[in-house]
Amino acid sequence: MTRTSDREKIRFLEICRSSLAETRTQIYIGSQIGYLPKDIANLWLNETKEIAAMLTGLMKSIKQEGAS
């Protein structure tokens, strides 16, 4: 990661998580209007939830390292 301080890293990961939430919204919309097949949309939604959990875990890890 090119960010140097823990604060910068956390902010970068927060932006990543927000972008992921926007992606999830677009997947929901695509599925509801019939642009995406339901099975593909569900797969992608599950993957975005897993990635969000990983980002959250990484953020917690960075915060704990900074507190040590």
CHARMM internal coordinates of N, CA and C (Angstrom, degrees):
IC EDIT
DIST 1 N 1 CA 1.4495
DIST 1 CA 1 C 1.5217
ANGL 1 N 1 CA 1 C 108.35
DIST 1 C 2 N 1.3002
ANGL 1 CA 1 C 2 N 116.29
DIHE 1 N 1 CA 1 C 2 N 135.28
DIST 2 N 2 CA 1.4655
ANGL 1 C 2 N 2 CA 120.47
DIHE 1 CA 1 C 2 N 2 CA -175.56
DIST 2 CA 2 C 1.5231
ANGL 2 N 2 CA 2 C 113.53
DIHE 1 C 2 N 2 CA 2 C -84.07
DIST 2 C 3 N 1.3109
ANGL 2 CA 2 C 3 N 117.20
DIHE 2 N 2 CA 2 C 3 N -9.86
DIST 3 N 3 CA 1.4665
ANGL 2 C 3 N 3 CA 120.01
DIHE 2 CA 2 C 3 N 3 CA 178.20
DIST 3 CA 3 C 1.5269
ANGL 3 N 3 CA 3 C 108.39
DIHE 2 C 3 N 3 CA 3 C -73.23
DIST 3 C 4 N 1.3273
ANGL 3 CA 3 C 4 N 116.77
DIHE 3 N 3 CA 3 C 4 N 139.96
DIST 4 N 4 CA 1.4613
ANGL 3 C 4 N 4 CA 119.01
DIHE 3 CA 3 C 4 N 4 CA -173.79
DIST 4 CA 4 C 1.5216
ANGL 4 N 4 CA 4 C 113.69
DIHE 3 C 4 N 4 CA 4 C -94.56
DIST 4 C 5 N 1.3030
ANGL 4 CA 4 C 5 N 118.13
DIHE 4 N 4 CA 4 C 5 N -44.22
DIST 5 N 5 CA 1.4624
ANGL 4 C 5 N 5 CA 119.14
DIHE 4 CA 4 C 5 N 5 CA -177.36
DIST 5 CA 5 C 1.5281
ANGL 5 N 5 CA 5 C 110.36
DIHE 4 C 5 N 5 CA 5 C -93.00
DIST 5 C 6 N 1.3243
ANGL 5 CA 5 C 6 N 115.50
DIHE 5 N 5 CA 5 C 6 N 157.29
DIST 6 N 6 CA 1.4622
ANGL 5 C 6 N 6 CA 120.02
DIHE 5 CA 5 C 6 N 6 CA 177.31
DIST 6 CA 6 C 1.5212
ANGL 6 N 6 CA 6 C 111.15
DIHE 5 C 6 N 6 CA 6 C -60.76
DIST 6 C 7 N 1.3169
ANGL 6 CA 6 C 7 N 115.27
DIHE 6 N 6 CA 6 C 7 N -37.04
DIST 7 N 7 CA 1.4677
ANGL 6 C 7 N 7 CA 119.36
DIHE 6 CA 6 C 7 N 7 CA 179.47
DIST 7 CA 7 C 1.5364
ANGL 7 N 7 CA 7 C 110.96
DIHE 6 C 7 N 7 CA 7 C -62.35
DIST 7 C 8 N 1.3193
ANGL 7 CA 7 C 8 N 116.47
DIHE 7 N 7 CA 7 C 8 N -42.68
DIST 8 N 8 CA 1.4683
ANGL 7 C 8 N 8 CA 120.70
DIHE 7 CA 7 C 8 N 8 CA 177.84
DIST 8 CA 8 C 1.5263
ANGL 8 N 8 CA 8 C 110.89
DIHE 7 C 8 N 8 CA 8 C -64.19
DIST 8 C 9 N 1.3180
ANGL 8 CA 8 C 9 N 116.06
DIHE 8 N 8 CA 8 C 9 N -41.83
DIST 9 N 9 CA 1.4579
ANGL 8 C 9 N 9 CA 120.52
DIHE 8 CA 8 C 9 N 9 CA 179.72
DIST 9 CA 9 C 1.5275
ANGL 9 N 9 CA 9 C 111.33
DIHE 8 C 9 N 9 CA 9 C -61.71
DIST 9 C 10 N 1.3295
ANGL 9 CA 9 C 10 N 115.76
DIHE 9 N 9 CA 9 C 10 N -45.84
DIST 10 N 10 CA 1.4635
ANGL 9 C 10 N 10 CA 120.75
DIHE 9 CA 9 C 10 N 10 CA -179.99
DIST 10 CA 10 C 1.5274
ANGL 10 N 10 CA 10 C 110.06
DIHE 9 C 10 N 10 CA 10 C -61.99
DIST 10 C 11 N 1.3134
ANGL 10 CA 10 C 11 N 117.65
DIHE 10 N 10 CA 10 C 11 N -44.71
DIST 11 N 11 CA 1.4744
ANGL 10 C 11 N 11 CA 121.36
DIHE 10 CA 10 C 11 N 11 CA 179.49
DIST 11 CA 11 C 1.5237
ANGL 11 N 11 CA 11 C 110.66
DIHE 10 C 11 N 11 CA 11 C -61.77
DIST 11 C 12 N 1.3178
ANGL 11 CA 11 C 12 N 117.38
DIHE 11 N 11 CA 11 C 12 N -43.75
DIST 12 N 12 CA 1.4587
ANGL 11 C 12 N 12 CA 122.00
DIHE 11 CA 11 C 12 N 12 CA 178.09
DIST 12 CA 12 C 1.5283
ANGL 12 N 12 CA 12 C 110.43
DIHE 11 C 12 N 12 CA 12 C -59.45
DIST 12 C 13 N 1.3211
ANGL 12 CA 12 C 13 N 117.04
DIHE 12 N 12 CA 12 C 13 N -44.61
DIST 13 N 13 CA 1.4658
ANGL 12 C 13 N 13 CA 121.18
DIHE 12 CA 12 C 13 N 13 CA -179.39
DIST 13 CA 13 C 1.5294
ANGL 13 N 13 CA 13 C 111.26
DIHE 12 C 13 N 13 CA 13 C -68.85
DIST 13 C 14 N 1.3296
ANGL 13 CA 13 C 14 N 117.37
DIHE 13 N 13 CA 13 C 14 N -32.97
DIST 14 N 14 CA 1.4725
ANGL 13 C 14 N 14 CA 120.37
DIHE 13 CA 13 C 14 N 14 CA 174.97
DIST 14 CA 14 C 1.5244
ANGL 14 N 14 CA 14 C 110.55
DIHE 13 C 14 N 14 CA 14 C -63.43
DIST 14 C 15 N 1.3265
ANGL 14 CA 14 C 15 N 116.34
DIHE 14 N 14 CA 14 C 15 N -41.21
DIST 15 N 15 CA 1.4655
ANGL 14 C 15 N 15 CA 120.46
DIHE 14 CA 14 C 15 N 15 CA 177.78
DIST 15 CA 15 C 1.5284
ANGL 15 N 15 CA 15 C 109.91
DIHE 14 C 15 N 15 CA 15 C -65.28
DIST 15 C 16 N 1.3193
ANGL 15 CA 15 C 16 N 116.47
DIHE 15 N 15 CA 15 C 16 N -41.10
DIST 16 N 16 CA 1.4698
ANGL 15 C 16 N 16 CA 120.16
DIHE 15 CA 15 C 16 N 16 CA 177.11
DIST 16 CA 16 C 1.5247
ANGL 16 N 16 CA 16 C 110.85
DIHE 15 C 16 N 16 CA 16 C -59.41
DIST 16 C 17 N 1.3161
ANGL 16 CA 16 C 17 N 115.91
DIHE 16 N 16 CA 16 C 17 N -44.81
DIST 17 N 17 CA 1.4676
ANGL 16 C 17 N 17 CA 120.07
DIHE 16 CA 16 C 17 N 17 CA -178.91
DIST 17 CA 17 C 1.5274
ANGL 17 N 17 CA 17 C 111.00
DIHE 16 C 17 N 17 CA 17 C -65.85
DIST 17 C 18 N 1.3173
ANGL 17 CA 17 C 18 N 117.48
DIHE 17 N 17 CA 17 C 18 N -37.11
DIST 18 N 18 CA 1.4656
ANGL 17 C 18 N 18 CA 120.97
DIHE 17 CA 17 C 18 N 18 CA 176.83
DIST 18 CA 18 C 1.5241
ANGL 18 N 18 CA 18 C 111.23
DIHE 17 C 18 N 18 CA 18 C -66.04
DIST 18 C 19 N 1.3102
ANGL 18 CA 18 C 19 N 116.68
DIHE 18 N 18 CA 18 C 19 N -41.34
DIST 19 N 19 CA 1.4646
ANGL 18 C 19 N 19 CA 120.73
DIHE 18 CA 18 C 19 N 19 CA 177.25
DIST 19 CA 19 C 1.5248
ANGL 19 N 19 CA 19 C 110.70
DIHE 18 C 19 N 19 CA 19 C -63.36
DIST 19 C 20 N 1.2989
ANGL 19 CA 19 C 20 N 116.11
DIHE 19 N 19 CA 19 C 20 N -37.57
DIST 20 N 20 CA 1.4584
ANGL 19 C 20 N 20 CA 120.86
DIHE 19 CA 19 C 20 N 20 CA 177.43
DIST 20 CA 20 C 1.5287
ANGL 20 N 20 CA 20 C 110.64
DIHE 19 C 20 N 20 CA 20 C -64.43
DIST 20 C 21 N 1.3217
ANGL 20 CA 20 C 21 N 117.15
DIHE 20 N 20 CA 20 C 21 N -38.72
DIST 21 N 21 CA 1.4676
ANGL 20 C 21 N 21 CA 120.87
DIHE 20 CA 20 C 21 N 21 CA 176.68
DIST 21 CA 21 C 1.5267
ANGL 21 N 21 CA 21 C 110.82
DIHE 20 C 21 N 21 CA 21 C -64.22
DIST 21 C 22 N 1.3283
ANGL 21 CA 21 C 22 N 116.84
DIHE 21 N 21 CA 21 C 22 N -38.75
DIST 22 N 22 CA 1.4663
ANGL 21 C 22 N 22 CA 120.47
DIHE 21 CA 21 C 22 N 22 CA 176.43
DIST 22 CA 22 C 1.5318
ANGL 22 N 22 CA 22 C 110.27
DIHE 21 C 22 N 22 CA 22 C -63.96
DIST 22 C 23 N 1.3146
ANGL 22 CA 22 C 23 N 116.04
DIHE 22 N 22 CA 22 C 23 N -40.49
DIST 23 N 23 CA 1.4601
ANGL 22 C 23 N 23 CA 120.58
DIHE 22 CA 22 C 23 N 23 CA 177.51
DIST 23 CA 23 C 1.5219
ANGL 23 N 23 CA 23 C 110.47
DIHE 22 C 23 N 23 CA 23 C -61.06
DIST 23 C 24 N 1.3270
ANGL 23 CA 23 C 24 N 116.00
DIHE 23 N 23 CA 23 C 24 N -43.46
DIST 24 N 24 CA 1.4645
ANGL 23 C 24 N 24 CA 120.91
DIHE 23 CA 23 C 24 N 24 CA 179.02
DIST 24 CA 24 C 1.5321
ANGL 24 N 24 CA 24 C 110.60
DIHE 23 C 24 N 24 CA 24 C -59.85
DIST 24 C 25 N 1.3247
ANGL 24 CA 24 C 25 N 116.75
DIHE 24 N 24 CA 24 C 25 N -40.69
DIST 25 N 25 CA 1.4711
ANGL 24 C 25 N 25 CA 120.87
DIHE 24 CA 24 C 25 N 25 CA 177.76
DIST 25 CA 25 C 1.5239
ANGL 25 N 25 CA 25 C 110.54
DIHE 24 C 25 N 25 CA 25 C -60.73
DIST 25 C 26 N 1.3323
ANGL 25 CA 25 C 26 N 116.49
DIHE 25 N 25 CA 25 C 26 N -43.85
DIST 26 N 26 CA 1.4672
ANGL 25 C 26 N 26 CA 119.94
DIHE 25 CA 25 C 26 N 26 CA 179.97
DIST 26 CA 26 C 1.5263
ANGL 26 N 26 CA 26 C 111.71
DIHE 25 C 26 N 26 CA 26 C -65.80
DIST 26 C 27 N 1.3201
ANGL 26 CA 26 C 27 N 116.57
DIHE 26 N 26 CA 26 C 27 N -34.56
DIST 27 N 27 CA 1.4683
ANGL 26 C 27 N 27 CA 119.94
DIHE 26 CA 26 C 27 N 27 CA 176.53
DIST 27 CA 27 C 1.5252
ANGL 27 N 27 CA 27 C 110.16
DIHE 26 C 27 N 27 CA 27 C -65.29
DIST 27 C 28 N 1.3329
ANGL 27 CA 27 C 28 N 116.70
DIHE 27 N 27 CA 27 C 28 N -44.24
DIST 28 N 28 CA 1.4731
ANGL 27 C 28 N 28 CA 120.34
DIHE 27 CA 27 C 28 N 28 CA 176.99
DIST 28 CA 28 C 1.5272
ANGL 28 N 28 CA 28 C 110.59
DIHE 27 C 28 N 28 CA 28 C -58.12
DIST 28 C 29 N 1.3130
ANGL 28 CA 28 C 29 N 116.15
DIHE 28 N 28 CA 28 C 29 N -47.05
DIST 29 N 29 CA 1.4662
ANGL 28 C 29 N 29 CA 120.28
DIHE 28 CA 28 C 29 N 29 CA -179.30
DIST 29 CA 29 C 1.5283
ANGL 29 N 29 CA 29 C 110.40
DIHE 28 C 29 N 29 CA 29 C -62.21
DIST 29 C 30 N 1.3228
ANGL 29 CA 29 C 30 N 116.60
DIHE 29 N 29 CA 29 C 30 N -47.54
DIST 30 N 30 CA 1.4512
ANGL 29 C 30 N 30 CA 120.82
DIHE 29 CA 29 C 30 N 30 CA 179.68
DIST 30 CA 30 C 1.5117
ANGL 30 N 30 CA 30 C 112.84
DIHE 29 C 30 N 30 CA 30 C -58.10
DIST 30 C 31 N 1.3129
ANGL 30 CA 30 C 31 N 115.17
DIHE 30 N 30 CA 30 C 31 N -37.73
DIST 31 N 31 CA 1.4622
ANGL 30 C 31 N 31 CA 120.16
DIHE 30 CA 30 C 31 N 31 CA 178.45
DIST 31 CA 31 C 1.5262
ANGL 31 N 31 CA 31 C 111.18
DIHE 30 C 31 N 31 CA 31 C -70.14
DIST 31 C 32 N 1.3237
ANGL 31 CA 31 C 32 N 116.68
DIHE 31 N 31 CA 31 C 32 N -43.84
DIST 32 N 32 CA 1.4704
ANGL 31 C 32 N 32 CA 120.88
DIHE 31 CA 31 C 32 N 32 CA -177.22
DIST 32 CA 32 C 1.5244
ANGL 32 N 32 CA 32 C 112.93
DIHE 31 C 32 N 32 CA 32 C -66.34
DIST 32 C 33 N 1.3240
ANGL 32 CA 32 C 33 N 117.45
DIHE 32 N 32 CA 32 C 33 N -32.13
DIST 33 N 33 CA 1.4646
ANGL 32 C 33 N 33 CA 118.83
DIHE 32 CA 32 C 33 N 33 CA -179.21
DIST 33 CA 33 C 1.5290
ANGL 33 N 33 CA 33 C 111.87
DIHE 32 C 33 N 33 CA 33 C -91.65
DIST 33 C 34 N 1.3248
ANGL 33 CA 33 C 34 N 116.38
DIHE 33 N 33 CA 33 C 34 N 1.94
DIST 34 N 34 CA 1.4518
ANGL 33 C 34 N 34 CA 120.30
DIHE 33 CA 33 C 34 N 34 CA 175.96
DIST 34 CA 34 C 1.5137
ANGL 34 N 34 CA 34 C 115.04
DIHE 33 C 34 N 34 CA 34 C 85.56
DIST 34 C 35 N 1.3158
ANGL 34 CA 34 C 35 N 117.56
DIHE 34 N 34 CA 34 C 35 N 9.88
DIST 35 N 35 CA 1.4570
ANGL 34 C 35 N 35 CA 121.29
DIHE 34 CA 34 C 35 N 35 CA 179.79
DIST 35 CA 35 C 1.5247
ANGL 35 N 35 CA 35 C 110.90
DIHE 34 C 35 N 35 CA 35 C -76.56
DIST 35 C 36 N 1.3332
ANGL 35 CA 35 C 36 N 116.28
DIHE 35 N 35 CA 35 C 36 N -34.81
DIST 36 N 36 CA 1.4630
ANGL 35 C 36 N 36 CA 121.80
DIHE 35 CA 35 C 36 N 36 CA 177.94
DIST 36 CA 36 C 1.5193
ANGL 36 N 36 CA 36 C 109.83
DIHE 35 C 36 N 36 CA 36 C -111.31
DIST 36 C 37 N 1.3261
ANGL 36 CA 36 C 37 N 117.35
DIHE 36 N 36 CA 36 C 37 N 136.23
DIST 37 N 37 CA 1.4672
ANGL 36 C 37 N 37 CA 119.05
DIHE 36 CA 36 C 37 N 37 CA 173.69
DIST 37 CA 37 C 1.5322
ANGL 37 N 37 CA 37 C 109.96
DIHE 36 C 37 N 37 CA 37 C -62.41
DIST 37 C 38 N 1.3211
ANGL 37 CA 37 C 38 N 117.07
DIHE 37 N 37 CA 37 C 38 N 143.45
DIST 38 N 38 CA 1.4721
ANGL 37 C 38 N 38 CA 121.73
DIHE 37 CA 37 C 38 N 38 CA -175.78
DIST 38 CA 38 C 1.5278
ANGL 38 N 38 CA 38 C 111.70
DIHE 37 C 38 N 38 CA 38 C -57.12
DIST 38 C 39 N 1.3347
ANGL 38 CA 38 C 39 N 117.72
DIHE 38 N 38 CA 38 C 39 N -40.83
DIST 39 N 39 CA 1.4638
ANGL 38 C 39 N 39 CA 119.57
DIHE 38 CA 38 C 39 N 39 CA -177.38
DIST 39 CA 39 C 1.5262
ANGL 39 N 39 CA 39 C 111.86
DIHE 38 C 39 N 39 CA 39 C -66.18
DIST 39 C 40 N 1.3162
ANGL 39 CA 39 C 40 N 116.83
DIHE 39 N 39 CA 39 C 40 N -39.20
DIST 40 N 40 CA 1.4652
ANGL 39 C 40 N 40 CA 120.56
DIHE 39 CA 39 C 40 N 40 CA 177.39
DIST 40 CA 40 C 1.5278
ANGL 40 N 40 CA 40 C 109.88
DIHE 39 C 40 N 40 CA 40 C -68.15
DIST 40 C 41 N 1.3271
ANGL 40 CA 40 C 41 N 116.74
DIHE 40 N 40 CA 40 C 41 N -43.81
DIST 41 N 41 CA 1.4640
ANGL 40 C 41 N 41 CA 120.54
DIHE 40 CA 40 C 41 N 41 CA 179.34
DIST 41 CA 41 C 1.5281
ANGL 41 N 41 CA 41 C 110.50
DIHE 40 C 41 N 41 CA 41 C -59.82
DIST 41 C 42 N 1.3224
ANGL 41 CA 41 C 42 N 116.91
DIHE 41 N 41 CA 41 C 42 N -43.85
DIST 42 N 42 CA 1.4669
ANGL 41 C 42 N 42 CA 120.34
DIHE 41 CA 41 C 42 N 42 CA 179.84
DIST 42 CA 42 C 1.5213
ANGL 42 N 42 CA 42 C 111.03
DIHE 41 C 42 N 42 CA 42 C -64.24
DIST 42 C 43 N 1.3203
ANGL 42 CA 42 C 43 N 116.77
DIHE 42 N 42 CA 42 C 43 N -40.33
DIST 43 N 43 CA 1.4616
ANGL 42 C 43 N 43 CA 120.47
DIHE 42 CA 42 C 43 N 43 CA 177.07
DIST 43 CA 43 C 1.5246
ANGL 43 N 43 CA 43 C 110.40
DIHE 42 C 43 N 43 CA 43 C -60.48
DIST 43 C 44 N 1.3225
ANGL 43 CA 43 C 44 N 116.51
DIHE 43 N 43 CA 43 C 44 N -48.67
DIST 44 N 44 CA 1.4578
ANGL 43 C 44 N 44 CA 120.57
DIHE 43 CA 43 C 44 N 44 CA -179.91
DIST 44 CA 44 C 1.5274
ANGL 44 N 44 CA 44 C 111.95
DIHE 43 C 44 N 44 CA 44 C -64.36
DIST 44 C 45 N 1.3333
ANGL 44 CA 44 C 45 N 117.17
DIHE 44 N 44 CA 44 C 45 N -39.13
DIST 45 N 45 CA 1.4674
ANGL 44 C 45 N 45 CA 120.00
DIHE 44 CA 44 C 45 N 45 CA 178.23
DIST 45 CA 45 C 1.5244
ANGL 45 N 45 CA 45 C 110.65
DIHE 44 C 45 N 45 CA 45 C -62.44
DIST 45 C 46 N 1.3177
ANGL 45 CA 45 C 46 N 116.44
DIHE 45 N 45 CA 45 C 46 N -42.88
DIST 46 N 46 CA 1.4718
ANGL 45 C 46 N 46 CA 119.70
DIHE 45 CA 45 C 46 N 46 CA 177.73
DIST 46 CA 46 C 1.5256
ANGL 46 N 46 CA 46 C 111.03
DIHE 45 C 46 N 46 CA 46 C -62.92
DIST 46 C 47 N 1.3264
ANGL 46 CA 46 C 47 N 116.64
DIHE 46 N 46 CA 46 C 47 N -40.54
DIST 47 N 47 CA 1.4632
ANGL 46 C 47 N 47 CA 119.83
DIHE 46 CA 46 C 47 N 47 CA 178.81
DIST 47 CA 47 C 1.5238
ANGL 47 N 47 CA 47 C 111.22
DIHE 46 C 47 N 47 CA 47 C -64.96
DIST 47 C 48 N 1.3327
ANGL 47 CA 47 C 48 N 117.52
DIHE 47 N 47 CA 47 C 48 N -39.74
DIST 48 N 48 CA 1.4678
ANGL 47 C 48 N 48 CA 118.95
DIHE 47 CA 47 C 48 N 48 CA 178.76
DIST 48 CA 48 C 1.5188
ANGL 48 N 48 CA 48 C 111.34
DIHE 47 C 48 N 48 CA 48 C -65.85
DIST 48 C 49 N 1.3273
ANGL 48 CA 48 C 49 N 116.82
DIHE 48 N 48 CA 48 C 49 N -34.54
DIST 49 N 49 CA 1.4720
ANGL 48 C 49 N 49 CA 119.62
DIHE 48 CA 48 C 49 N 49 CA 177.36
DIST 49 CA 49 C 1.5258
ANGL 49 N 49 CA 49 C 110.46
DIHE 48 C 49 N 49 CA 49 C -66.52
DIST 49 C 50 N 1.3254
ANGL 49 CA 49 C 50 N 116.89
DIHE 49 N 49 CA 49 C 50 N -40.01
DIST 50 N 50 CA 1.4641
ANGL 49 C 50 N 50 CA 120.24
DIHE 49 CA 49 C 50 N 50 CA 177.96
DIST 50 CA 50 C 1.5241
ANGL 50 N 50 CA 50 C 111.04
DIHE 49 C 50 N 50 CA 50 C -65.10
DIST 50 C 51 N 1.3115
ANGL 50 CA 50 C 51 N 116.28
DIHE 50 N 50 CA 50 C 51 N -43.16
DIST 51 N 51 CA 1.4684
ANGL 50 C 51 N 51 CA 120.11
DIHE 50 CA 50 C 51 N 51 CA 179.31
DIST 51 CA 51 C 1.5294
ANGL 51 N 51 CA 51 C 110.50
DIHE 50 C 51 N 51 CA 51 C -64.21
DIST 51 C 52 N 1.3311
ANGL 51 CA 51 C 52 N 117.09
DIHE 51 N 51 CA 51 C 52 N -40.65
DIST 52 N 52 CA 1.4683
ANGL 51 C 52 N 52 CA 120.46
DIHE 51 CA 51 C 52 N 52 CA 177.90
DIST 52 CA 52 C 1.5264
ANGL 52 N 52 CA 52 C 110.42
DIHE 51 C 52 N 52 CA 52 C -61.15
DIST 52 C 53 N 1.3186
ANGL 52 CA 52 C 53 N 116.54
DIHE 52 N 52 CA 52 C 53 N -40.55
DIST 53 N 53 CA 1.4674
ANGL 52 C 53 N 53 CA 120.12
DIHE 52 CA 52 C 53 N 53 CA 178.29
DIST 53 CA 53 C 1.5304
ANGL 53 N 53 CA 53 C 110.62
DIHE 52 C 53 N 53 CA 53 C -64.86
DIST 53 C 54 N 1.3212
ANGL 53 CA 53 C 54 N 116.92
DIHE 53 N 53 CA 53 C 54 N -38.80
DIST 54 N 54 CA 1.4665
ANGL 53 C 54 N 54 CA 120.52
DIHE 53 CA 53 C 54 N 54 CA 177.75
DIST 54 CA 54 C 1.5247
ANGL 54 N 54 CA 54 C 110.92
DIHE 53 C 54 N 54 CA 54 C -65.08
DIST 54 C 55 N 1.3260
ANGL 54 CA 54 C 55 N 116.65
DIHE 54 N 54 CA 54 C 55 N -42.37
DIST 55 N 55 CA 1.4656
ANGL 54 C 55 N 55 CA 120.10
DIHE 54 CA 54 C 55 N 55 CA 178.25
DIST 55 CA 55 C 1.5226
ANGL 55 N 55 CA 55 C 110.93
DIHE 54 C 55 N 55 CA 55 C -62.52
DIST 55 C 56 N 1.3289
ANGL 55 CA 55 C 56 N 116.18
DIHE 55 N 55 CA 55 C 56 N -42.95
DIST 56 N 56 CA 1.4661
ANGL 55 C 56 N 56 CA 120.62
DIHE 55 CA 55 C 56 N 56 CA 178.17
DIST 56 CA 56 C 1.5208
ANGL 56 N 56 CA 56 C 110.61
DIHE 55 C 56 N 56 CA 56 C -61.38
DIST 56 C 57 N 1.3288
ANGL 56 CA 56 C 57 N 116.60
DIHE 56 N 56 CA 56 C 57 N -43.57
DIST 57 N 57 CA 1.4620
ANGL 56 C 57 N 57 CA 120.45
DIHE 56 CA 56 C 57 N 57 CA 178.05
DIST 57 CA 57 C 1.5170
ANGL 57 N 57 CA 57 C 111.99
DIHE 56 C 57 N 57 CA 57 C -62.01
DIST 57 C 58 N 1.3139
ANGL 57 CA 57 C 58 N 116.66
DIHE 57 N 57 CA 57 C 58 N -41.44
DIST 58 N 58 CA 1.4640
ANGL 57 C 58 N 58 CA 120.63
DIHE 57 CA 57 C 58 N 58 CA 178.44
DIST 58 CA 58 C 1.5215
ANGL 58 N 58 CA 58 C 110.84
DIHE 57 C 58 N 58 CA 58 C -64.29
DIST 58 C 59 N 1.3257
ANGL 58 CA 58 C 59 N 116.51
DIHE 58 N 58 CA 58 C 59 N -40.46
DIST 59 N 59 CA 1.4619
ANGL 58 C 59 N 59 CA 120.24
DIHE 58 CA 58 C 59 N 59 CA 178.45
DIST 59 CA 59 C 1.5354
ANGL 59 N 59 CA 59 C 110.43
DIHE 58 C 59 N 59 CA 59 C -63.45
DIST 59 C 60 N 1.3032
ANGL 59 CA 59 C 60 N 116.94
DIHE 59 N 59 CA 59 C 60 N -43.23
DIST 60 N 60 CA 1.4706
ANGL 59 C 60 N 60 CA 120.48
DIHE 59 CA 59 C 60 N 60 CA 178.50
DIST 60 CA 60 C 1.5211
ANGL 60 N 60 CA 60 C 110.69
DIHE 59 C 60 N 60 CA 60 C -62.88
DIST 60 C 61 N 1.3229
ANGL 60 CA 60 C 61 N 115.80
DIHE 60 N 60 CA 60 C 61 N -39.74
DIST 61 N 61 CA 1.4573
ANGL 60 C 61 N 61 CA 120.38
DIHE 60 CA 60 C 61 N 61 CA 179.84
DIST 61 CA 61 C 1.5272
ANGL 61 N 61 CA 61 C 111.13
DIHE 60 C 61 N 61 CA 61 C -63.26
DIST 61 C 62 N 1.3184
ANGL 61 CA 61 C 62 N 116.21
DIHE 61 N 61 CA 61 C 62 N -43.33
DIST 62 N 62 CA 1.4679
ANGL 61 C 62 N 62 CA 120.49
DIHE 61 CA 61 C 62 N 62 CA 179.66
DIST 62 CA 62 C 1.5361
ANGL 62 N 62 CA 62 C 109.77
DIHE 61 C 62 N 62 CA 62 C -65.25
DIST 62 C 63 N 1.3300
ANGL 62 CA 62 C 63 N 116.36
DIHE 62 N 62 CA 62 C 63 N -40.85
DIST 63 N 63 CA 1.4679
ANGL 62 C 63 N 63 CA 119.48
DIHE 62 CA 62 C 63 N 63 CA 179.14
DIST 63 CA 63 C 1.5270
ANGL 63 N 63 CA 63 C 110.85
DIHE 62 C 63 N 63 CA 63 C -63.99
DIST 63 C 64 N 1.3336
ANGL 63 CA 63 C 64 N 117.50
DIHE 63 N 63 CA 63 C 64 N -39.90
DIST 64 N 64 CA 1.4658
ANGL 63 C 64 N 64 CA 121.07
DIHE 63 CA 63 C 64 N 64 CA 179.80
DIST 64 CA 64 C 1.5287
ANGL 64 N 64 CA 64 C 111.32
DIHE 63 C 64 N 64 CA 64 C -67.70
DIST 64 C 65 N 1.3447
ANGL 64 CA 64 C 65 N 116.40
DIHE 64 N 64 CA 64 C 65 N -39.51
DIST 65 N 65 CA 1.4581
ANGL 64 C 65 N 65 CA 119.75
DIHE 64 CA 64 C 65 N 65 CA 177.55
DIST 65 CA 65 C 1.5234
ANGL 65 N 65 CA 65 C 110.57
DIHE 64 C 65 N 65 CA 65 C -61.92
DIST 65 C 66 N 1.3223
ANGL 65 CA 65 C 66 N 116.28
DIHE 65 N 65 CA 65 C 66 N -39.86
DIST 66 N 66 CA 1.4706
ANGL 65 C 66 N 66 CA 121.23
DIHE 65 CA 65 C 66 N 66 CA -179.95
DIST 66 CA 66 C 1.5061
ANGL 66 N 66 CA 66 C 112.54
DIHE 65 C 66 N 66 CA 66 C -68.19
DIST 66 C 67 N 1.3382
ANGL 66 CA 66 C 67 N 116.15
DIHE 66 N 66 CA 66 C 67 N -28.59
DIST 67 N 67 CA 1.4553
ANGL 66 C 67 N 67 CA 120.09
DIHE 66 CA 66 C 67 N 67 CA -179.67
DIST 67 CA 67 C 1.5205
ANGL 67 N 67 CA 67 C 112.20
DIHE 66 C 67 N 67 CA 67 C -80.29
DIST 67 C 68 N 1.3251
ANGL 67 CA 67 C 68 N 116.39
DIHE 67 N 67 CA 67 C 68 N -16.89
DIST 68 N 68 CA 1.4768
ANGL 67 C 68 N 68 CA 120.03
DIHE 67 CA 67 C 68 N 68 CA -177.82
DIST 68 CA 68 C 1.5033
ANGL 68 N 68 CA 68 C 112.89
DIHE 67 C 68 N 68 CA 68 C -76.27
END
COOR INIT
IC SEED 1 N 1 CA 1 C
IC BUILD
